[in-house]
Amino acid sequence: MGQNKIVCIILVLAIFLLGGCHSGASKKQKMPVKNNTQVTFEKTSHVFGKVIGGETVGCYFGFTNTGKYPLLINKVDPGCGCTSVKYPQEPVLPGQKAEIEVRFDSSGFSGYQYKVIQVYANIEDKMKELVVSANVIN
């Protein structure tokens, strides 16, 4: 009976220790921003035109923080695995310009393609949409 108690105690301790490993406490999270700002994009859509199947094409969406507070881009969702993005990880201060790079891999696609990229930030609408399109020729 003493061995059963020891085994139970070890199991309970193991459960607590393993549960603590997956608490997510070590993940770096951005602090919520109370002050919304404004952003002005130079353009919100880009047409690649004719693209040969398998080709990867890219463009940049330039923007300016036109508000009073630092702009924090929380996330840029490319919407699909064929589209990748790079965006500023640091705050964009009022008056500063920056850009979001968008790359579209046309592998496996044919015909007209329309991709929506969602930009989440501390702006009035919380989210801004950017669009890229291409006509993939095989």
Phi and psi in degrees as GROMACS dihedral restraints (atoms count N, CA, C in turn):
[ dihedral_restraints ]
;  ai    aj    ak    al  type     phi  dphi    fc
    3     4     5     6     1   -65.6    20    10
    4     5     6     7     1   -36.6    20    10
    6     7     8     9     1   -67.5    20    10
    7     8     9    10     1   -37.4    20    10
    9    10    11    12     1   -62.5    20    10
   10    11    12    13     1   -40.2    20    10
   12    13    14    15     1   -64.0    20    10
   13    14    15    16     1   -42.0    20    10
   15    16    17    18     1   -64.1    20    10
   16    17    18    19     1   -43.9    20    10
   18    19    20    21     1   -62.4    20    10
   19    20    21    22     1   -42.7    20    10
   21    22    23    24     1   -63.5    20    10
   22    23    24    25     1   -43.2    20    10
   24    25    26    27     1   -63.3    20    10
   25    26    27    28     1   -43.0    20    10
   27    28    29    30     1   -63.2    20    10
   28    29    30    31     1   -42.8    20    10
   30    31    32    33     1   -63.1    20    10
   31    32    33    34     1   -43.5    20    10
   33    34    35    36     1   -63.0    20    10
   34    35    36    37     1   -44.4    20    10
   36    37    38    39     1   -62.9    20    10
   37    38    39    40     1   -40.9    20    10
   39    40    41    42     1   -63.4    20    10
   40    41    42    43     1   -40.3    20    10
   42    43    44    45     1   -62.9    20    10
   43    44    45    46     1   -44.7    20    10
   45    46    47    48     1   -63.8    20    10
   46    47    48    49     1   -42.3    20    10
   48    49    50    51     1   -66.8    20    10
   49    50    51    52     1   -43.3    20    10
   51    52    53    54     1   -68.1    20    10
   52    53    54    55     1   -37.0    20    10
   54    55    56    57     1   -62.5    20    10
   55    56    57    58     1   -37.3    20    10
   57    58    59    60     1   -68.1    20    10
   58    59    60    61     1   -27.7    20    10
   60    61    62    63     1   -68.2    20    10
   61    62    63    64     1   -27.3    20    10
   63    64    65    66     1  -106.2    20    10
   64    65    66    67     1    18.6    20    10
   66    67    68    69     1   -72.3    20    10
   67    68    69    70     1   -17.2    20    10
   69    70    71    72     1    80.6    20    10
   70    71    72    73     1     7.5    20    10
   72    73    74    75     1   -64.9    20    10
   73    74    75    76     1   -24.8    20    10
   75    76    77    78     1   -83.5    20    10
   76    77    78    79     1    -9.4    20    10
   78    79    80    81     1   -72.3    20    10
   79    80    81    82     1   135.4    20    10
   81    82    83    84     1   -78.8    20    10
   82    83    84    85     1   121.3    20    10
   84    85    86    87     1  -117.1    20    10
   85    86    87    88     1   143.6    20    10
   87    88    89    90     1   -78.6    20    10
   88    89    90    91     1   142.2    20    10
   90    91    92    93     1   -69.7    20    10
   91    92    93    94     1   141.8    20    10
   93    94    95    96     1   -64.1    20    10
   94    95    96    97     1   144.0    20    10
   96    97    98    99     1  -103.8    20    10
   97    98    99   100     1   127.2    20    10
   99   100   101   102     1   -84.4    20    10
  100   101   102   103     1   -27.6    20    10
  102   103   104   105     1  -102.2    20    10
  103   104   105   106     1   113.8    20    10
  105   106   107   108     1   -78.1    20    10
  106   107   108   109     1   150.8    20    10
  108   109   110   111     1  -124.5    20    10
  109   110   111   112     1  -170.9    20    10
  111   112   113   114     1  -125.0    20    10
  112   113   114   115     1   147.7    20    10
  114   115   116   117     1  -131.3    20    10
  115   116   117   118     1   140.6    20    10
  117   118   119   120     1  -123.0    20    10
  118   119   120   121     1   118.8    20    10
  120   121   122   123     1   -89.4    20    10
  121   122   123   124     1   142.2    20    10
  123   124   125   126     1   -65.1    20    10
  124   125   126   127     1   -34.7    20    10
  126   127   128   129     1  -154.4    20    10
  127   128   129   130     1   157.0    20    10
  129   130   131   132     1  -120.1    20    10
  130   131   132   133     1     3.8    20    10
  132   133   134   135     1  -145.5    20    10
  133   134   135   136     1   154.1    20    10
  135   136   137   138     1  -143.3    20    10
  136   137   138   139     1   131.8    20    10
  138   139   140   141     1  -106.1    20    10
  139   140   141   142     1   116.0    20    10
  141   142   143   144     1   -75.8    20    10
  142   143   144   145     1   -22.6    20    10
  144   145   146   147     1    79.4    20    10
  145   146   147   148     1  -145.0    20    10
  147   148   149   150     1   -76.5    20    10
  148   149   150   151     1   129.7    20    10
  150   151   152   153     1  -128.7    20    10
  151   152   153   154     1   132.6    20    10
  153   154   155   156     1   -75.4    20    10
  154   155   156   157     1   132.5    20    10
  156   157   158   159     1   -50.6    20    10
  157   158   159   160     1   131.4    20    10
  159   160   161   162     1    96.4    20    10
  160   161   162   163     1   -14.3    20    10
  162   163   164   165     1   -79.7    20    10
  163   164   165   166     1   145.1    20    10
  165   166   167   168     1  -107.8    20    10
  166   167   168   169     1   128.2    20    10
  168   169   170   171     1  -122.8    20    10
  169   170   171   172     1   157.4    20    10
  171   172   173   174     1  -145.2    20    10
  172   173   174   175     1   164.4    20    10
  174   175   176   177     1  -154.3    20    10
  175   176   177   178     1   171.3    20    10
  177   178   179   180     1  -123.4    20    10
  178   179   180   181     1   140.0    20    10
  180   181   182   183     1  -110.6    20    10
  181   182   183   184     1   104.3    20    10
  183   184   185   186     1   -80.8    20    10
  184   185   186   187     1   146.7    20    10
  186   187   188   189     1  -149.1    20    10
  187   188   189   190     1   163.0    20    10
  189   190   191   192     1  -129.7    20    10
  190   191   192   193     1   137.5    20    10
  192   193   194   195     1   -78.0    20    10
  193   194   195   196     1   104.2    20    10
  195   196   197   198     1   -98.4    20    10
  196   197   198   199     1    10.0    20    10
  198   199   200   201     1   -97.2    20    10
  199   200   201   202     1  -167.6    20    10
  201   202   203   204     1   -97.6    20    10
  202   203   204   205     1   -11.9    20    10
  204   205   206   207     1  -122.4    20    10
  205   206   207   208     1   159.2    20    10
  207   208   209   210     1   -58.6    20    10
  208   209   210   211     1   139.7    20    10
  210   211   212   213     1   -92.2    20    10
  211   212   213   214     1   124.7    20    10
  213   214   215   216     1  -116.4    20    10
  214   215   216   217     1   113.6    20    10
  216   217   218   219     1   -85.8    20    10
  217   218   219   220     1   113.7    20    10
  219   220   221   222     1   -78.8    20    10
  220   221   222   223     1   -37.1    20    10
  222   223   224   225     1  -164.5    20    10
  223   224   225   226     1   145.2    20    10
  225   226   227   228     1  -125.2    20    10
  226   227   228   229     1   114.0    20    10
  228   229   230   231     1   -98.6    20    10
  229   230   231   232     1   110.5    20    10
  231   232   233   234     1   -73.1    20    10
  232   233   234   235     1   -11.7    20    10
  234   235   236   237     1    83.6    20    10
  235   236   237   238     1   -23.5    20    10
  237   238   239   240     1  -158.6    20    10
  238   239   240   241     1   158.7    20    10
  240   241   242   243     1   -68.4    20    10
  241   242   243   244     1   -14.4    20    10
  243   244   245   246     1   -80.7    20    10
  244   245   246   247     1   -11.2    20    10
  246   247   248   249     1  -118.7    20    10
  247   248   249   250     1   130.5    20    10
  249   250   251   252     1  -121.9    20    10
  250   251   252   253     1   155.5    20    10
  252   253   254   255     1  -136.4    20    10
  253   254   255   256     1   152.3    20    10
  255   256   257   258     1  -131.5    20    10
  256   257   258   259     1   134.2    20    10
  258   259   260   261     1  -146.3    20    10
  259   260   261   262     1   162.0    20    10
  261   262   263   264     1   -62.5    20    10
  262   263   264   265     1   131.2    20    10
  264   265   266   267     1   -91.6    20    10
  265   266   267   268     1   -20.2    20    10
  267   268   269   270     1   -96.0    20    10
  268   269   270   271     1   157.5    20    10
  270   271   272   273     1   -59.0    20    10
  271   272   273   274     1   141.7    20    10
  273   274   275   276     1   -99.9    20    10
  274   275   276   277     1   113.7    20    10
  276   277   278   279     1   -72.8    20    10
  277   278   279   280     1   157.4    20    10
  279   280   281   282     1   -52.5    20    10
  280   281   282   283     1   132.6    20    10
  282   283   284   285     1    87.0    20    10
  283   284   285   286     1   -15.5    20    10
  285   286   287   288     1   -77.9    20    10
  286   287   288   289     1   150.7    20    10
  288   289   290   291     1  -107.2    20    10
  289   290   291   292     1   151.1    20    10
  291   292   293   294     1  -155.0    20    10
  292   293   294   295     1  -177.0    20    10
  294   295   296   297     1  -148.8    20    10
  295   296   297   298     1   157.2    20    10
  297   298   299   300     1  -114.6    20    10
  298   299   300   301     1   125.4    20    10
  300   301   302   303     1   -93.5    20    10
  301   302   303   304     1   132.6    20    10
  303   304   305   306     1  -123.6    20    10
  304   305   306   307     1   131.2    20    10
  306   307   308   309     1  -125.3    20    10
  307   308   309   310     1   134.5    20    10
  309   310   311   312     1  -117.8    20    10
  310   311   312   313     1   123.1    20    10
  312   313   314   315     1   -98.3    20    10
  313   314   315   316     1   113.5    20    10
  315   316   317   318     1   -82.4    20    10
  316   317   318   319     1     1.9    20    10
  318   319   320   321     1   -55.9    20    10
  319   320   321   322     1   129.4    20    10
  321   322   323   324     1    83.5    20    10
  322   323   324   325     1     2.6    20    10
  324   325   326   327     1  -111.7    20    10
  325   326   327   328     1   155.7    20    10
  327   328   329   330     1  -148.1    20    10
  328   329   330   331     1   142.3    20    10
  330   331   332   333     1    83.7    20    10
  331   332   333   334     1  -163.8    20    10
  333   334   335   336     1   -71.7    20    10
  334   335   336   337     1   129.2    20    10
  336   337   338   339     1  -122.5    20    10
  337   338   339   340     1   136.7    20    10
  339   340   341   342     1  -132.9    20    10
  340   341   342   343     1   113.9    20    10
  342   343   344   345     1  -119.3    20    10
  343   344   345   346     1   131.7    20    10
  345   346   347   348     1  -106.6    20    10
  346   347   348   349     1   128.2    20    10
  348   349   350   351     1  -110.6    20    10
  349   350   351   352     1   126.7    20    10
  351   352   353   354     1  -103.8    20    10
  352   353   354   355     1   126.4    20    10
  354   355   356   357     1  -106.9    20    10
  355   356   357   358     1   117.7    20    10
  357   358   359   360     1  -103.8    20    10
  358   359   360   361     1   126.9    20    10
  360   361   362   363     1  -155.2    20    10
  361   362   363   364     1   176.6    20    10
  363   364   365   366     1   -83.8    20    10
  364   365   366   367     1    66.4    20    10
  366   367   368   369     1  -120.6    20    10
  367   368   369   370     1   165.7    20    10
  369   370   371   372     1   -49.8    20    10
  370   371   372   373     1   -49.8    20    10
  372   373   374   375     1   -85.0    20    10
  373   374   375   376     1    -1.7    20    10
  375   376   377   378     1    68.9    20    10
  376   377   378   379     1   -25.0    20    10
  378   379   380   381     1  -146.7    20    10
  379   380   381   382     1   141.8    20    10
  381   382   383   384     1  -127.0    20    10
  382   383   384   385     1   139.5    20    10
  384   385   386   387     1  -103.8    20    10
  385   386   387   388     1   136.6    20    10
  387   388   389   390     1  -117.1    20    10
  388   389   390   391     1   148.8    20    10
  390   391   392   393     1  -130.9    20    10
  391   392   393   394     1   136.8    20    10
  393   394   395   396     1  -124.7    20    10
  394   395   396   397     1   146.9    20    10
  396   397   398   399     1  -141.6    20    10
  397   398   399   400     1   155.8    20    10
  399   400   401   402     1  -155.4    20    10
  400   401   402   403     1   155.9    20    10
  402   403   404   405     1  -111.1    20    10
  403   404   405   406     1   103.7    20    10
  405   406   407   408     1   -84.6    20    10
  406   407   408   409     1   122.2    20    10
  408   409   410   411     1  -106.7    20    10
  409   410   411   412     1   127.8    20    10
